[in-house]
Amino acid sequence: MQEPNYSQPIYSLLDMLGDIEDPRIDRKKLYPLEEILFLMVCAVMSGLQE
């Protein structure tokens, strides 16, 4: 069995989505953009149609 390589960073989906710039006005941000996008990805993966 091969040993895991811990020298390279491991990025989660939330980390990748967090790199996207949020164009919204700061005072109107109720939820972080990466969390909204994560929920959208989960919805599509679970088969959301509409």
PQR file with spaces between the fields and no chain letter, atoms N, CA, C, O and H, PARSE charges and radii, in Angstrom:
ATOM       1  N    MET     1       0.839   -1.181    0.000 -0.4000 1.5000
ATOM       2  CA   MET     1       0.000    0.000    0.000 -0.0000 2.0000
ATOM       3  C    MET     1       0.884    1.245    0.000  0.5500 1.7000
ATOM       4  O    MET     1       1.883    1.300    0.718 -0.5500 1.4000
ATOM       5  N    GLN     2       0.519    2.240   -0.801 -0.4000 1.5000
ATOM       6  CA   GLN     2       1.321    3.448   -0.946 -0.0000 2.0000
ATOM       7  C    GLN     2       1.004    4.447    0.171  0.5500 1.7000
ATOM       8  O    GLN     2      -0.152    4.641    0.546 -0.5500 1.4000
ATOM       9  H    GLN     2      -0.292    2.195   -1.384  0.4000 1.0000
ATOM      10  N    GLU     3       2.058    5.069    0.687 -0.4000 1.5000
ATOM      11  CA   GLU     3       1.893    6.081    1.735 -0.0000 2.0000
ATOM      12  C    GLU     3       1.310    7.363    1.128  0.5500 1.7000
ATOM      13  O    GLU     3       1.687    7.732    0.016 -0.5500 1.4000
ATOM      14  H    GLU     3       2.997    4.912    0.382  0.4000 1.0000
ATOM      15  N    PRO     4       0.402    8.048    1.829 -0.5600 1.5000
ATOM      16  CA   PRO     4      -0.139    9.314    1.308  0.2800 2.0000
ATOM      17  C    PRO     4       0.938   10.385    1.282  0.5500 1.7000
ATOM      18  O    PRO     4       1.830   10.407    2.129 -0.5500 1.4000
ATOM      19  N    ASN     5       0.845   11.270    0.301 -0.4000 1.5000
ATOM      20  CA   ASN     5       1.795   12.370    0.164 -0.0000 2.0000
ATOM      21  C    ASN     5       1.212   13.606    0.839  0.5500 1.7000
ATOM      22  O    ASN     5       0.316   14.253    0.297 -0.5500 1.4000
ATOM      23  H    ASN     5       0.120   11.252   -0.387  0.4000 1.0000
ATOM      24  N    TYR     6       1.720   13.928    2.013 -0.4000 1.5000
ATOM      25  CA   TYR     6       1.205   15.072    2.767 -0.0000 2.0000
ATOM      26  C    TYR     6       1.918   16.378    2.432  0.5500 1.7000
ATOM      27  O    TYR     6       1.612   17.413    3.023 -0.5500 1.4000
ATOM      28  H    TYR     6       2.448   13.402    2.454  0.4000 1.0000
ATOM      29  N    SER     7       2.861   16.347    1.497 -0.4000 1.5000
ATOM      30  CA   SER     7       3.605   17.562    1.168 -0.0000 2.0000
ATOM      31  C    SER     7       2.827   18.480    0.233  0.5500 1.7000
ATOM      32  O    SER     7       3.148   19.663    0.125 -0.5500 1.4000
ATOM      33  H    SER     7       3.109   15.506    1.017  0.4000 1.0000
ATOM      34  N    GLN     8       1.808   17.954   -0.443 -0.4000 1.5000
ATOM      35  CA   GLN     8       1.017   18.779   -1.343 -0.0000 2.0000
ATOM      36  C    GLN     8      -0.300   19.143   -0.670  0.5500 1.7000
ATOM      37  O    GLN     8      -0.902   18.320    0.021 -0.5500 1.4000
ATOM      38  H    GLN     8       1.546   16.992   -0.354  0.4000 1.0000
ATOM      39  N    PRO     9      -0.750   20.396   -0.879 -0.5600 1.5000
ATOM      40  CA   PRO     9      -2.009   20.813   -0.236  0.2800 2.0000
ATOM      41  C    PRO     9      -3.213   20.075   -0.817  0.5500 1.7000
ATOM      42  O    PRO     9      -3.260   19.764   -2.007 -0.5500 1.4000
ATOM      43  N    ILE    10      -4.158   19.811    0.031 -0.4000 1.5000
ATOM      44  CA   ILE    10      -5.402   19.177   -0.385 -0.0000 2.0000
ATOM      45  C    ILE    10      -6.504   20.229   -0.249  0.5500 1.7000
ATOM      46  O    ILE    10      -6.723   20.781    0.830 -0.5500 1.4000
ATOM      47  H    ILE    10      -4.119   20.063    0.998  0.4000 1.0000
ATOM      48  N    TYR    11      -7.184   20.493   -1.346 -0.4000 1.5000
ATOM      49  CA   TYR    11      -8.225   21.512   -1.337 -0.0000 2.0000
ATOM      50  C    TYR    11      -9.594   20.843   -1.354  0.5500 1.7000
ATOM      51  O    TYR    11      -9.835   19.919   -2.130 -0.5500 1.4000
ATOM      52  H    TYR    11      -7.006   20.045   -2.222  0.4000 1.0000
ATOM      53  N    SER    12     -10.460   21.306   -0.518 -0.4000 1.5000
ATOM      54  CA   SER    12     -11.825   20.806   -0.525 -0.0000 2.0000
ATOM      55  C    SER    12     -12.647   21.637   -1.503  0.5500 1.7000
ATOM      56  O    SER    12     -12.192   22.671   -1.990 -0.5500 1.4000
ATOM      57  H    SER    12     -10.264   22.057    0.113  0.4000 1.0000
ATOM      58  N    LEU    13     -13.824   21.188   -1.774 -0.4000 1.5000
ATOM      59  CA   LEU    13     -14.713   21.933   -2.660 -0.0000 2.0000
ATOM      60  C    LEU    13     -14.993   23.317   -2.084  0.5500 1.7000
ATOM      61  O    LEU    13     -15.027   24.299   -2.826 -0.5500 1.4000
ATOM      62  H    LEU    13     -14.194   20.347   -1.377  0.4000 1.0000
ATOM      63  N    LEU    14     -15.191   23.404   -0.783 -0.4000 1.5000
ATOM      64  CA   LEU    14     -15.436   24.712   -0.163 -0.0000 2.0000
ATOM      65  C    LEU    14     -14.238   25.640   -0.315  0.5500 1.7000
ATOM      66  O    LEU    14     -14.408   26.845   -0.506 -0.5500 1.4000
ATOM      67  H    LEU    14     -15.164   22.607   -0.180  0.4000 1.0000
ATOM      68  N    ASP    15     -13.024   25.090   -0.231 -0.4000 1.5000
ATOM      69  CA   ASP    15     -11.830   25.913   -0.433 -0.0000 2.0000
ATOM      70  C    ASP    15     -11.802   26.472   -1.851  0.5500 1.7000
ATOM      71  O    ASP    15     -11.504   27.648   -2.055 -0.5500 1.4000
ATOM      72  H    ASP    15     -12.886   24.112   -0.076  0.4000 1.0000
ATOM      73  N    MET    16     -12.113   25.627   -2.824 -0.4000 1.5000
ATOM      74  CA   MET    16     -12.106   26.073   -4.214 -0.0000 2.0000
ATOM      75  C    MET    16     -13.198   27.110   -4.471  0.5500 1.7000
ATOM      76  O    MET    16     -12.970   28.101   -5.165 -0.5500 1.4000
ATOM      77  H    MET    16     -12.355   24.671   -2.658  0.4000 1.0000
ATOM      78  N    LEU    17     -14.377   26.879   -3.913 -0.4000 1.5000
ATOM      79  CA   LEU    17     -15.467   27.835   -4.101 -0.0000 2.0000
ATOM      80  C    LEU    17     -15.170   29.150   -3.377  0.5500 1.7000
ATOM      81  O    LEU    17     -15.625   30.213   -3.800 -0.5500 1.4000
ATOM      82  H    LEU    17     -14.562   26.074   -3.349  0.4000 1.0000
ATOM      83  N    GLY    18     -14.407   29.073   -2.286 -0.4000 1.5000
ATOM      84  CA   GLY    18     -14.035   30.273   -1.542 -0.0000 2.0000
ATOM      85  C    GLY    18     -13.080   31.172   -2.291  0.5500 1.7000
ATOM      86  O    GLY    18     -12.919   32.339   -1.936 -0.5500 1.4000
ATOM      87  H    GLY    18     -14.037   28.210   -1.942  0.4000 1.0000
ATOM      88  N    ASP    19     -12.434   30.640   -3.337 -0.4000 1.5000
ATOM      89  CA   ASP    19     -11.521   31.442   -4.150 -0.0000 2.0000
ATOM      90  C    ASP    19     -12.254   32.322   -5.152  0.5500 1.7000
ATOM      91  O    ASP    19     -11.645   33.203   -5.759 -0.5500 1.4000
ATOM      92  H    ASP    19     -12.565   29.692   -3.626  0.4000 1.0000
ATOM      93  N    ILE    20     -13.551   32.097   -5.333 -0.4000 1.5000
ATOM      94  CA   ILE    20     -14.344   32.895   -6.271 -0.0000 2.0000
ATOM      95  C    ILE    20     -14.671   34.234   -5.630  0.5500 1.7000
ATOM      96  O    ILE    20     -15.120   34.301   -4.486 -0.5500 1.4000
ATOM      97  H    ILE    20     -14.045   31.381   -4.840  0.4000 1.0000
ATOM      98  N    GLU    21     -14.437   35.301   -6.389 -0.4000 1.5000
ATOM      99  CA   GLU    21     -14.698   36.649   -5.867 -0.0000 2.0000
ATOM     100  C    GLU    21     -16.201   36.880   -5.729  0.5500 1.7000
ATOM     101  O    GLU    21     -16.976   36.553   -6.628 -0.5500 1.4000
ATOM     102  H    GLU    21     -14.072   35.247   -7.319  0.4000 1.0000
ATOM     103  N    ASP    22     -16.594   37.441   -4.606 -0.4000 1.5000
ATOM     104  CA   ASP    22     -17.999   37.717   -4.325 -0.0000 2.0000
ATOM     105  C    ASP    22     -18.322   39.148   -4.766  0.5500 1.7000
ATOM     106  O    ASP    22     -17.818   40.098   -4.167 -0.5500 1.4000
ATOM     107  H    ASP    22     -15.965   37.706   -3.876  0.4000 1.0000
ATOM     108  N    PRO    23     -19.161   39.322   -5.810 -0.5600 1.5000
ATOM     109  CA   PRO    23     -19.457   40.661   -6.311  0.2800 2.0000
ATOM     110  C    PRO    23     -20.540   41.410   -5.528  0.5500 1.7000
ATOM     111  O    PRO    23     -20.861   42.555   -5.847 -0.5500 1.4000
ATOM     112  N    ARG    24     -21.099   40.765   -4.508 -0.4000 1.5000
ATOM     113  CA   ARG    24     -22.199   41.400   -3.771 -0.0000 2.0000
ATOM     114  C    ARG    24     -21.697   42.514   -2.870  0.5500 1.7000
ATOM     115  O    ARG    24     -20.525   42.553   -2.497 -0.5500 1.4000
ATOM     116  H    ARG    24     -20.839   39.835   -4.248  0.4000 1.0000
ATOM     117  N    ILE    25     -22.601   43.418   -2.528 -0.4000 1.5000
ATOM     118  CA   ILE    25     -22.303   44.507   -1.596 -0.0000 2.0000
ATOM     119  C    ILE    25     -22.159   43.907   -0.201  0.5500 1.7000
ATOM     120  O    ILE    25     -22.971   43.077    0.208 -0.5500 1.4000
ATOM     121  H    ILE    25     -23.554   43.387   -2.831  0.4000 1.0000
ATOM     122  N    ASP    26     -21.122   44.329    0.533 -0.4000 1.5000
ATOM     123  CA   ASP    26     -20.819   43.738    1.840 -0.0000 2.0000
ATOM     124  C    ASP    26     -22.008   43.756    2.797  0.5500 1.7000
ATOM     125  O    ASP    26     -22.258   42.766    3.485 -0.5500 1.4000
ATOM     126  H    ASP    26     -20.462   45.004    0.201  0.4000 1.0000
ATOM     127  N    ARG    27     -22.726   44.841    2.851 -0.4000 1.5000
ATOM     128  CA   ARG    27     -23.815   44.935    3.838 -0.0000 2.0000
ATOM     129  C    ARG    27     -25.007   44.054    3.486  0.5500 1.7000
ATOM     130  O    ARG    27     -25.897   43.868    4.317 -0.5500 1.4000
ATOM     131  H    ARG    27     -22.523   45.645    2.292  0.4000 1.0000
ATOM     132  N    LYS    28     -25.044   43.514    2.282 -0.4000 1.5000
ATOM     133  CA   LYS    28     -26.159   42.660    1.866 -0.0000 2.0000
ATOM     134  C    LYS    28     -25.804   41.178    1.899  0.5500 1.7000
ATOM     135  O    LYS    28     -26.586   40.345    1.441 -0.5500 1.4000
ATOM     136  H    LYS    28     -24.321   43.665    1.607  0.4000 1.0000
ATOM     137  N    LYS    29     -24.652   40.846    2.429 -0.4000 1.5000
ATOM     138  CA   LYS    29     -24.219   39.454    2.476 -0.0000 2.0000
ATOM     139  C    LYS    29     -24.728   38.794    3.751  0.5500 1.7000
ATOM     140  O    LYS    29     -24.208   39.038    4.840 -0.5500 1.4000
ATOM     141  H    LYS    29     -24.017   41.523    2.801  0.4000 1.0000
ATOM     142  N    LEU    30     -25.740   37.963    3.607 -0.4000 1.5000
ATOM     143  CA   LEU    30     -26.267   37.230    4.754 -0.0000 2.0000
ATOM     144  C    LEU    30     -25.524   35.907    4.922  0.5500 1.7000
ATOM     145  O    LEU    30     -25.274   35.461    6.041 -0.5500 1.4000
ATOM     146  H    LEU    30     -26.162   37.764    2.722  0.4000 1.0000
ATOM     147  N    TYR    31     -25.174   35.282    3.785 -0.4000 1.5000
ATOM     148  CA   TYR    31     -24.452   34.007    3.799 -0.0000 2.0000
ATOM     149  C    TYR    31     -23.214   34.132    2.918  0.5500 1.7000
ATOM     150  O    TYR    31     -23.229   34.856    1.923 -0.5500 1.4000
ATOM     151  H    TYR    31     -25.378   35.645    2.876  0.4000 1.0000
ATOM     152  N    PRO    32     -22.142   33.431    3.282 -0.5600 1.5000
ATOM     153  CA   PRO    32     -20.937   33.457    2.447  0.2800 2.0000
ATOM     154  C    PRO    32     -21.213   32.840    1.069  0.5500 1.7000
ATOM     155  O    PRO    32     -21.951   31.862    0.954 -0.5500 1.4000
ATOM     156  N    LEU    33     -20.618   33.418    0.041 -0.4000 1.5000
ATOM     157  CA   LEU    33     -20.841   32.950   -1.325 -0.0000 2.0000
ATOM     158  C    LEU    33     -20.466   31.488   -1.495  0.5500 1.7000
ATOM     159  O    LEU    33     -21.176   30.753   -2.181 -0.5500 1.4000
ATOM     160  H    LEU    33     -20.018   34.212    0.135  0.4000 1.0000
ATOM     161  N    GLU    34     -19.363   31.044   -0.886 -0.4000 1.5000
ATOM     162  CA   GLU    34     -18.945   29.653   -1.067 -0.0000 2.0000
ATOM     163  C    GLU    34     -19.976   28.670   -0.514  0.5500 1.7000
ATOM     164  O    GLU    34     -20.118   27.565   -1.037 -0.5500 1.4000
ATOM     165  H    GLU    34     -18.786   31.641   -0.328  0.4000 1.0000
ATOM     166  N    GLU    35     -20.696   29.061    0.538 -0.4000 1.5000
ATOM     167  CA   GLU    35     -21.734   28.186    1.085 -0.0000 2.0000
ATOM     168  C    GLU    35     -22.947   28.120    0.162  0.5500 1.7000
ATOM     169  O    GLU    35     -23.554   27.059    0.012 -0.5500 1.4000
ATOM     170  H    GLU    35     -20.581   29.959    0.964  0.4000 1.0000
ATOM     171  N    ILE    36     -23.304   29.236   -0.453 -0.4000 1.5000
ATOM     172  CA   ILE    36     -24.418   29.259   -1.408 -0.0000 2.0000
ATOM     173  C    ILE    36     -24.081   28.399   -2.615  0.5500 1.7000
ATOM     174  O    ILE    36     -24.904   27.603   -3.068 -0.5500 1.4000
ATOM     175  H    ILE    36     -22.811   30.098   -0.332  0.4000 1.0000
ATOM     176  N    LEU    37     -22.866   28.561   -3.136 -0.4000 1.5000
ATOM     177  CA   LEU    37     -22.448   27.774   -4.291 -0.0000 2.0000
ATOM     178  C    LEU    37     -22.360   26.289   -3.953  0.5500 1.7000
ATOM     179  O    LEU    37     -22.710   25.440   -4.774 -0.5500 1.4000
ATOM     180  H    LEU    37     -22.198   29.207   -2.768  0.4000 1.0000
ATOM     181  N    PHE    38     -21.896   25.979   -2.750 -0.4000 1.5000
ATOM     182  CA   PHE    38     -21.813   24.586   -2.317 -0.0000 2.0000
ATOM     183  C    PHE    38     -23.202   23.943   -2.285  0.5500 1.7000
ATOM     184  O    PHE    38     -23.369   22.807   -2.730 -0.5500 1.4000
ATOM     185  H    PHE    38     -21.612   26.669   -2.084  0.4000 1.0000
ATOM     186  N    LEU    39     -24.185   24.656   -1.767 -0.4000 1.5000
ATOM     187  CA   LEU    39     -25.555   24.131   -1.742 -0.0000 2.0000
ATOM     188  C    LEU    39     -26.096   23.925   -3.151  0.5500 1.7000
ATOM     189  O    LEU    39     -26.832   22.972   -3.406 -0.5500 1.4000
ATOM     190  H    LEU    39     -24.050   25.578   -1.406  0.4000 1.0000
ATOM     191  N    MET    40     -25.730   24.824   -4.070 -0.4000 1.5000
ATOM     192  CA   MET    40     -26.165   24.677   -5.457 -0.0000 2.0000
ATOM     193  C    MET    40     -25.540   23.437   -6.090  0.5500 1.7000
ATOM     194  O    MET    40     -26.218   22.701   -6.807 -0.5500 1.4000
ATOM     195  H    MET    40     -25.133   25.599   -3.864  0.4000 1.0000
ATOM     196  N    VAL    41     -24.261   23.200   -5.833 -0.4000 1.5000
ATOM     197  CA   VAL    41     -23.587   22.009   -6.359 -0.0000 2.0000
ATOM     198  C    VAL    41     -24.247   20.751   -5.799  0.5500 1.7000
ATOM     199  O    VAL    41     -24.496   19.799   -6.539 -0.5500 1.4000
ATOM     200  H    VAL    41     -23.710   23.798   -5.251  0.4000 1.0000
ATOM     201  N    CYS    42     -24.529   20.745   -4.508 -0.4000 1.5000
ATOM     202  CA   CYS    42     -25.182   19.585   -3.888 -0.0000 2.0000
ATOM     203  C    CYS    42     -26.564   19.337   -4.490  0.5500 1.7000
ATOM     204  O    CYS    42     -26.945   18.188   -4.715 -0.5500 1.4000
ATOM     205  H    CYS    42     -24.327   21.518   -3.908  0.4000 1.0000
ATOM     206  N    ALA    43     -27.308   20.397   -4.748 -0.4000 1.5000
ATOM     207  CA   ALA    43     -28.643   20.264   -5.326 -0.0000 2.0000
ATOM     208  C    ALA    43     -28.574   19.659   -6.721  0.5500 1.7000
ATOM     209  O    ALA    43     -29.371   18.785   -7.060 -0.5500 1.4000
ATOM     210  H    ALA    43     -26.998   21.330   -4.565  0.4000 1.0000
ATOM     211  N    VAL    44     -27.636   20.116   -7.523 -0.4000 1.5000
ATOM     212  CA   VAL    44     -27.498   19.588   -8.879 -0.0000 2.0000
ATOM     213  C    VAL    44     -27.055   18.134   -8.835  0.5500 1.7000
ATOM     214  O    VAL    44     -27.552   17.310   -9.602 -0.5500 1.4000
ATOM     215  H    VAL    44     -26.989   20.827   -7.248  0.4000 1.0000
ATOM     216  N    MET    45     -26.134   17.817   -7.952 -0.4000 1.5000
ATOM     217  CA   MET    45     -25.647   16.433   -7.858 -0.0000 2.0000
ATOM     218  C    MET    45     -26.733   15.482   -7.365  0.5500 1.7000
ATOM     219  O    MET    45     -26.713   14.295   -7.691 -0.5500 1.4000
ATOM     220  H    MET    45     -25.731   18.487   -7.329  0.4000 1.0000
ATOM     221  N    SER    46     -27.678   15.994   -6.584 -0.4000 1.5000
ATOM     222  CA   SER    46     -28.741   15.132   -6.064 -0.0000 2.0000
ATOM     223  C    SER    46     -29.916   15.021   -7.027  0.5500 1.7000
ATOM     224  O    SER    46     -30.891   14.324   -6.745 -0.5500 1.4000
ATOM     225  H    SER    46     -27.695   16.958   -6.319  0.4000 1.0000
ATOM     226  N    GLY    47     -29.824   15.711   -8.168 -0.4000 1.5000
ATOM     227  CA   GLY    47     -30.843   15.546   -9.186 -0.0000 2.0000
ATOM     228  C    GLY    47     -31.908   16.618   -9.227  0.5500 1.7000
ATOM     229  O    GLY    47     -32.981   16.387   -9.784 -0.5500 1.4000
ATOM     230  H    GLY    47     -29.032   16.278   -8.397  0.4000 1.0000
ATOM     231  N    LEU    48     -31.652   17.778   -8.661 -0.4000 1.5000
ATOM     232  CA   LEU    48     -32.629   18.870   -8.702 -0.0000 2.0000
ATOM     233  C    LEU    48     -32.978   19.193  -10.146  0.5500 1.7000
ATOM     234  O    LEU    48     -32.087   19.372  -10.976 -0.5500 1.4000
ATOM     235  H    LEU    48     -30.780   17.966   -8.209  0.4000 1.0000
ATOM     236  N    GLN    49     -34.250   19.268  -10.447 -0.4000 1.5000
ATOM     237  CA   GLN    49     -34.707   19.519  -11.818 -0.0000 2.0000
ATOM     238  C    GLN    49     -35.121   20.975  -12.026  0.5500 1.7000
ATOM     239  O    GLN    49     -34.865   21.533  -13.093 -0.5500 1.4000
ATOM     240  H    GLN    49     -34.974   19.123   -9.772  0.4000 1.0000
ATOM     241  N    GLU    50     -35.739   21.588  -11.059 -0.4000 1.5000
ATOM     242  CA   GLU    50     -36.237   22.953  -11.210 -0.0000 2.0000
ATOM     243  C    GLU    50     -35.867   23.802  -10.030  0.5500 1.7000
ATOM     244  O    GLU    50     -36.207   24.984   -9.989 -0.5500 1.4000
ATOM     245  H    GLU    50     -35.947   21.135  -10.192  0.4000 1.0000
